[in-house]
Amino acid sequence: MRAILIPILLLAACSSSSDVLEELPNSSLAGAPRADVPESRMDAPVARPVTIGEDGARFAACGTVGRVTRAGGGGIALRAAPFDESVETGRLAEGDRTFVCTRSLDQKWLGVVVIPAPPAADKANKDVAGADAPATDCGVSGPADRKQAYSGPCASGWVSSAAIRLVSN
């Protein structure tokens, strides 16, 4: 065993130590100019879609409803990815309702699907018992056959978990 290992190590020591990246072309066309790269990842447009169906095919795609709290006068930002520097895609006001579908690994962000506000006529007729029942399911009240990115009709994104109070599941 030792007799085989020593020659292999000697051959490896004699090999060229040039960087593999230096030998690769800049694109699929050799000699093509390299695209500009932002200084940091934060400068690049980054989006992470909200994942639905994490609880499995026997449960609702988004199992919890939440209500925006502590939003202040300007509301809270709905973001494209779970971090403060990501692009703001909308704003949620105090009392707006969402389906809570997923969480970031650090638990600081919730991936939500925004429940559209009911028309004004429906608000006047709504009884107190149904105050937290969603008017529109946005396609996430039923089960999803697998984990997948949300692509339904309602707005979706990421909000700070501190600003959402869970109201049902």
C-alpha positions in Angstrom: 0.0 0.0 0.0 2.8 2.4 1.0 4.6 1.6 -2.3 1.6 2.8 -4.3 0.9 5.9 -2.3 4.4 7.4 -2.4 4.6 7.6 -6.3 1.1 9.1 -6.4 2.1 11.8 -3.9 5.3 12.6 -5.8 3.3 13.0 -9.0 0.9 15.3 -7.3 3.7 17.5 -6.0 5.1 17.9 -9.6 1.8 19.0 -11.1 1.2 22.6 -12.1 -0.2 24.8 -9.4 -1.9 27.3 -11.6 -5.4 28.4 -10.7 -8.1 26.5 -12.6 -10.2 29.7 -12.9 -7.3 31.3 -14.9 -7.6 28.5 -17.5 -11.4 28.9 -18.0 -12.8 31.2 -20.6 -14.8 34.3 -19.4 -18.0 33.0 -21.0 -19.2 30.3 -23.3 -17.5 32.3 -26.1 -13.7 32.4 -25.6 -12.4 35.9 -25.4 -15.8 37.5 -24.7 -15.7 40.4 -22.2 -16.6 39.5 -18.7 -19.8 41.0 -17.3 -19.5 43.7 -14.7 -19.6 42.2 -11.2 -21.0 44.3 -8.3 -18.7 45.1 -5.4 -20.7 43.0 -3.1 -23.7 40.6 -3.1 -25.8 43.3 -1.5 -25.5 45.5 -4.7 -26.9 42.7 -6.8 -30.7 42.3 -7.2 -31.5 39.3 -5.0 -34.8 37.7 -4.5 -35.8 34.6 -2.6 -39.4 33.5 -3.3 -41.6 32.4 -0.4 -41.8 28.6 -0.1 -45.1 27.0 0.4 -45.9 23.4 1.3 -43.3 22.9 3.9 -45.6 21.0 6.2 -46.2 18.3 3.7 -48.9 17.3 1.3 -51.5 16.5 4.0 -51.5 20.1 5.4 -52.4 23.6 4.1 -49.6 25.1 1.9 -49.4 28.0 4.4 -50.6 26.8 7.8 -50.9 30.0 9.8 -52.6 33.4 9.4 -50.9 36.5 10.9 -51.8 40.1 11.5 -49.5 43.0 11.1 -48.8 44.7 14.5 -46.5 47.5 15.5 -46.3 48.8 12.0 -46.4 52.5 12.8 -47.7 55.2 10.5 -45.6 54.2 7.5 -46.3 50.5 7.8 -43.7 47.7 7.4 -41.8 46.7 4.3 -42.6 43.6 2.3 -39.2 42.6 0.9 -38.0 40.4 -1.9 -35.6 38.4 0.4 -35.2 37.8 4.1 -32.8 40.7 5.0 -33.0 44.4 5.6 -31.0 45.4 2.5 -33.2 43.5 0.0 -35.5 45.3 -2.4 -38.8 46.6 -0.9 -41.7 45.2 -3.0 -44.6 46.7 -1.0 -45.8 48.0 2.4 -48.2 46.4 4.9 -50.3 48.6 7.2 -51.3 47.9 10.8 -54.0 45.2 10.9 -53.2 43.8 7.4 -53.5 40.0 7.3 -51.1 37.5 5.8 -50.7 33.7 5.4 -47.4 32.8 7.1 -45.8 30.1 4.9 -42.1 29.8 6.0 -39.4 31.3 8.2 -35.8 32.3 7.7 -33.2 30.1 9.4 -32.5 32.7 12.0 -36.3 33.2 12.7 -36.1 36.9 12.1 -38.1 36.9 8.9 -41.4 35.4 7.8 -42.2 34.4 4.3 -45.8 35.6 3.8 -48.6 35.7 1.2 -50.6 38.9 1.7 -54.4 38.4 2.0 -56.1 41.1 0.0 -58.4 43.4 2.0 -62.1 42.6 1.5 -64.2 45.1 -0.4 -65.7 47.8 1.8 -69.2 46.3 1.7 -67.9 43.0 3.1 -66.2 44.7 6.0 -69.4 46.3 7.1 -71.3 42.9 7.1 -68.5 40.9 8.7 -69.3 39.5 12.1 -66.8 39.5 15.0 -66.4 35.7 15.0 -65.1 35.8 11.4 -62.8 38.8 11.9 -59.6 36.7 11.4 -61.0 34.3 8.8 -59.3 35.1 5.4 -61.6 36.4 2.7 -59.4 35.1 -0.1 -57.2 32.0 0.2 -54.6 33.1 -2.5 -54.2 29.4 -3.4 -52.5 28.4 -0.1 -55.4 27.3 2.1 -55.4 23.8 0.6 -52.5 21.4 0.5 -49.5 21.7 -1.9 -48.3 18.5 -3.4 -44.6 19.4 -2.7 -42.4 22.2 -1.4 -42.3 24.9 -4.0 -42.0 28.7 -4.6 -45.3 30.6 -4.3 -46.6 31.7 -7.7 -50.2 32.5 -6.9 -52.3 35.6 -7.5 -51.5 37.4 -4.2 -48.5 39.5 -3.3 -45.8 37.6 -1.4 -42.5 38.4 0.3 -40.6 38.6 3.5 -41.5 40.7 6.6 -39.8 41.0 10.0 -41.2 38.4 12.4 -41.4 41.0 15.1 -44.2 42.8 13.2 -46.5 39.8 12.7 -48.8 38.3 15.4 -50.0 34.8 14.6 -53.8 34.6 14.9 -54.7 31.2 13.7 -53.4 27.9 12.2 
